[in-house]
Amino acid sequence: MRIFLFLFFLVNGLLAAQPLTLQIDAVASNDQSETERIFTVKYHLQNNTADTLHFFFTPKKISPSTGGSMTKEIYYKIYENKTFIEIGQAFNQFFSEKSEFDFDETLSQNQRDSLIIIQLAKKLEENPTKLFKIFNEEGSIGLLNPSKDYMIKFYKKIDNYYHTLLPNQKEFFEATFTWNKNRYYYMEPNEYYLDENAKHYFELTLVAMKEEYKDRIDPEVYDKMMEDPNFFKGVFVSNKVEINFKPN
């Protein structure tokens, strides 16, 4: 009994010592047709400390665990009963919020192009006149050329971005996926068939890195990050929540 109590308090102590909690709140499903099911994943991050925490993380998007190892996005895994299965390609992700490029259908193409460039200039923090000139001379391909100075600046801003959670803050997120209801998946050398009689579970993982990004971020950002005791790294795994892969 004493050993059990010791282990109980030890495990709870270790969990409490984690600066961050990643938790799935719900995975809802809705059949749009006989060949499409939409999943909405709601999850949150919670700062478990009385300090303001910083960590590398890109909000609003989650990727399959088979994605790139240096991404700042949260990973997801799918389990069949207790077995992890690599079927990340089963999903297509989209964002449900209204696009900033949803325009009145009565607008001409030139009017739409102008509005898009104005919005783009705002996002890139660039002079719209400069972008209009490039668009007129080089078209949309030239406008979004990654070698342009404003594009380099924009991507560097993304690389330098890190997330912040205030003391004891809980921040909520939502991601939406579609599934085409296929059950057979092949990813060399593995192949899987989703058993319609099995239970399936969805899990999230956040891998917060630090030193690994040294060559990607500005030196002053890296130095500031390394000096901050509340800029943390670590692996944080969520709870598992059942996901509906049942037949119609």
N, C-alpha and C positions, 0 to 999 in steps of 0.2 A: 504493500500500500504506500509506504514511504517513497519507494522507487517511482511508483506511478505519479505521485504528487510532484516529485522532483522533476520528472520529465515533462509533466504538464506545465509547470511554471517556467521551465527552461524554454520550451517551444513558444509559449506565449510571450516570454521575454524577448526572444529573438524576433518574433513578428513585430512586436511593439517597437523594436530598435530600428526597423526599416524606416527610412525617411519618407518613403513614398508608398502609397497603396494604389494599385491598379485593379479596378473591379468592373466586371460586366454587370450591368443592371438588368438588361433584357435583350433577347434576340427574338423579334417578332417576324412572322412571315405572312405574306399575302399573295395568293395566286392571281396573276393578272390574266392568264390564259392557260390553255392546256400545255403550253410549252415554255411558260415563264413564271417564275416565282420570285418575288421580291423579299429580301431580308433587310430588316432595319436593326442595326446593332447600337444599343445605347450603353455607354460606359463612362467611367469617371476616374480622374486622378485626384488623390488627396494628399496634401502635405501633412505629415504626422508630427511635425515639429513646430516649435515656437519661433523658428527662423524663416527668413525669406530664402527659398531654395531656387537654384538655377541648374538647368540641365539641357543637353541637346535633345531636341524633340520637335518634330514637325506636326502640328495639330491637323485635325480634320481628315486625315487619310491613314488607312491601314493597308498593309501589303501581306501577301502570302509569305510564309517562313522560308520559302525557296528563293526569295528575292535577294537583292544585293546585300552583302554583309556590312557595308558602310552607310546604309540608309539611316536617316533619323526618324523614320516612320515606325509606328507600332506594327509588330508582326501578328498574324493570326495563324492558328493551327486548327485542323479538323481531326477529330478522333472518331473512330468507329468502335463502339464500346470502349475499351481501354487502349486501343491501338492507334497510334498516330498514322495518318495516311496523307501522302503528299498530293493533294488534289486542289492546290491553290488556284490553278487555272480554271476551276469550275465556276469561279465568280467573275463578274464584270462589275467594277465599282463605278458609281456615279454620285454626283452631289445633288441633293434635292433642293438646295436653296436657289432662288431665282437668279438667273444669269444676268450680269450687268449688260450683256449684249442682246437682250430681248427687246426688239424694237417694234414700233407700230408698222403693220404691214403696208400702210399707205406710203411710207417713206421710199424715196428713190434709192438706188444703189449708191450714188454719190453721197447722199445724205447719211446713209448708214456707214459708209467708209469714214466720213468725217467724224461721226460720233464715236466710232471705234478708235480712231486715232487719238481723239481727245481723252477717251477713257484710258487708252494705253499710255499716253503721256503722263497722266495722273499717276498710274500705277508705277511707271518707271521713274517718276520724278524728273521728267525731261520737258523741254520747251516744245509745245505742240507745233509751232512754226517749223522747227527743225525736222520733226517727224513727217510733217506734210511734204516738205521738200524732198526728203528721202523717198517717201512713198510715190510721189509723182515721177521721180527719176528712176527708181529701182523696183518699184512695186512692193508687194507684201513680203516677198522673199528677202529683198534687200532691207526692208524695214525691220525684220526679225533676225537678221544675220547676227549670229553669236559673237562675231568679231567686232561689232560696233561698240563704241566706248560705253554707251548707256546700257547695252546688254551685259557687258562685262561687269559693270558696276552693279547691275541688278542681281546677277548670279552670285557675285561676291557678298552682297547683302544677305542673300539666302544662306550662303555658307556660314556667314558670321552669326546668323540668328540662333539664339538659344531661348528656351522657355523659362518663365518665372512663375512660381507659385508663392503667394503670400503666406504668412504663418497660419497654419491650420486651414488653409483654403481648400475647397473642394471644387473642381472644375469638371463640367459635364460636356460630353462629346457625343456625336451621332454619325454613323456611317451607313450608307445604303448600298446593297449589292443586288444584282440579278443573277439568277441561276436558270439555265436553259433546260433543266430537268433531265439532262443526260446522266446516265449512271456508270458508263464505262469511261475510264480515263487512262491514258498511257503517257508516262514520262520516263523515257529510257533511263535505267533498265527496268523500271517498275510499272506495273499495270494494276489498276484497281477497279473494282465494281462495287458501287454503293449498294449494300444489302438493304433492301427495303424493309426487312424485318428487324434490323439492328437499330440500336440507339446511336445517335451521333451528337458530338459535343463540339462547342466552339470555345477557343481559348486565345487570350491575347498575351503578348510579351513585349515589354519595353526594354531595349538594350541601350542604356545611357553610357556613351563613351566620352573620353576626354582627350588623352594624349594622342589617340588615333587620328584626330582631326588637325594635328599640328600643321601639316603641310597644306591644309585646305583653307585655313582661316588667317586673318591678319595677325601679325606678331603681337600687336598691342592687345588684341582680343584674347589671344592665347595666354599672354603673360598675366592679364587681369584675371582670367579664368583660373589659372594655376595658383594664384595668390589667395583666391576666395575659398575659405573653408566650407562654404555652403554651396559650392559648385560641385556636384557629386557625380559619381558614376556607379553603375551597378546593373544587375538584371532583375527585373520585376515581372512576375508572372501573375496573371489574373486567376480568378475562379473559372471553372468550366461550366458552361450553360448549354443545355440541350438545344439542338438546332433541328428544324423540321425537314428531313429528307424523305418523308413518307410519300407514298403515291397520292394522287389526287383524291 
